[in-house]
Amino acid sequence: MPNPINTEHFWMPFTANRQYKAKPRLLAGASGMHYTTDDGRKILDGTAGLWCVNAGHCHPKITAAIQQQAGTMDFAPTFQMGHPKVFEAATALASIAPEGLNRVFFCNDGSEAVDTALKIALAYHRVRGDGLRTRLVGRERGYHGVGFGGIAVGGIAGNRKHFGPALPGVDHLRHPLDIGRNAFSKGLPEHGAELADELEQRIVTLHDPSTIAAVIVEPIQGSTGVILPPKGYLQKLRTICDKYGILLIFDEVITGFGRLGTSFAADFFGVVPDMITCAKGLTNAAVPMGAVLVRQDIHDTFMQAAPENAIEFFHGYTYSGHPLAAAACVAAMDVYKEEGLFDRAASMSPYFEQAAHSLKGLPYVKDVRNLGMVCGIELESVPGKPTARAFDVFLKCFWEKGVLIRTTNDIIALSPPLIIDKPQIDQLFGAIADVLKAEKPVPDVKTVAA
Ligand SMILES: Cc1ncc(COP(=O)(O)O)c(C=O)c1O
């Protein structure tokens, strides 16, 4: 038996602390597609950690790069100083970014990347003399991390309601999830592109375009349960933003680095935003790091506007481009390229899609939606107990099937490492299918009352 661990002091993030601590789930090791629990059980990772370990766990090349950097130079500031690895990392990122997005601002995670991008958008308009553009537009059910900027443009009530007004002057588009019209779509849903027109017909009309700085969306809304953009939706957003001089930011914290079989979702959709926020797969999650990829002329506007020898953008973090993170980033980019992992994801996704849709018809499955190596399985909620059904499936997968899945509300979200093979895909969906088949029907509330 492993030593009992004192779980008292760690206030766990986004966790039902009391429930968790009553029966902790402890991961103690990881390699490739698997975790090992503290009691030695092997767990297939169906979520790449948290959408982040795209090349699989403890990749030897990434581990070695971090170890080597830790022994060479632990830390160097990037304020008025620099170090080789951070420039190398920025160059590697620029080389896989969509055309034109070749300037890179580093931070430490997705939340900081979002706040950084929003600040670049506001400052950009101001330095080019259009400082009335201060309004930001996000989307309902959007997740952009937990900074005040991110929760303001985000659209999750639970993440917002305790924290006051966050940023003023924020508006939201409706989200495009429409199970009524699009249930069990394979790939992009047919219906709903017209929801992008809201940007023009409702928000631009209401506020006037001269007040709007930027629109931020996740190409796929991951955290709230895999909400896919209907065919043509992102293209429409791009067109409307262009028409009114509004910057378009894609939050690619989960879609970056091969999740859809391309470097970024922007490449998959053929829509180039003005900025991309990324994190997670940026270092294969081995060291925290985030980044904003910025259109060169936006960057150049700052360079030209500031007096010579002046700091052009008053923003940054002590750990912007930390040497260990930069080393992990360079190594991760090499691994993705050398192992052809983005192409692998593209070629594996039809099999993944087929396996996902094999769940159609099982008890409580009300929708399956997928794109690339992402899929969402929406379950009917237990009456009066939202989240209970999916969480129960999560627990059974973990304790009984040796499979890690992720749930949000009553939606299972799967996003395995891109190295997953066909038998492992079968194991992942087979485990969920077995658990669903064994789920006890929940008595109708009215029947119980009668
Ligand atoms: C789209 C998106 N943006 C931002 C974030 C926040 O990233 P982090 O948790 O690294 O701050 C996430 C996290 O899942 C995300 O999915």
The ligand as a Gaussian input file, in Angstrom:
#p B3LYP/6-31G(d) Opt

LIG

0 1
 C       -9.350000      27.893000     -24.961000
 C       -8.642000      28.070000     -23.663000
 N       -8.141000      29.268000     -23.355000
 C       -7.475000      29.472000     -22.203000
 C       -7.296000      28.452000     -21.311000
 C       -6.583000      28.702000     -20.026000
 O       -5.359000      28.089000     -20.017000
 P       -4.572000      27.899000     -18.635000
 O       -5.357000      26.944000     -17.807000
 O       -3.248000      27.385000     -19.085000
 O       -4.461000      29.246000     -18.002000
 C       -7.794000      27.180000     -21.601000
 C       -7.625000      26.065000     -20.665000
 O       -8.121000      24.987000     -20.844000
 C       -8.505000      26.991000     -22.799000
 O       -9.033000      25.798000     -23.124000

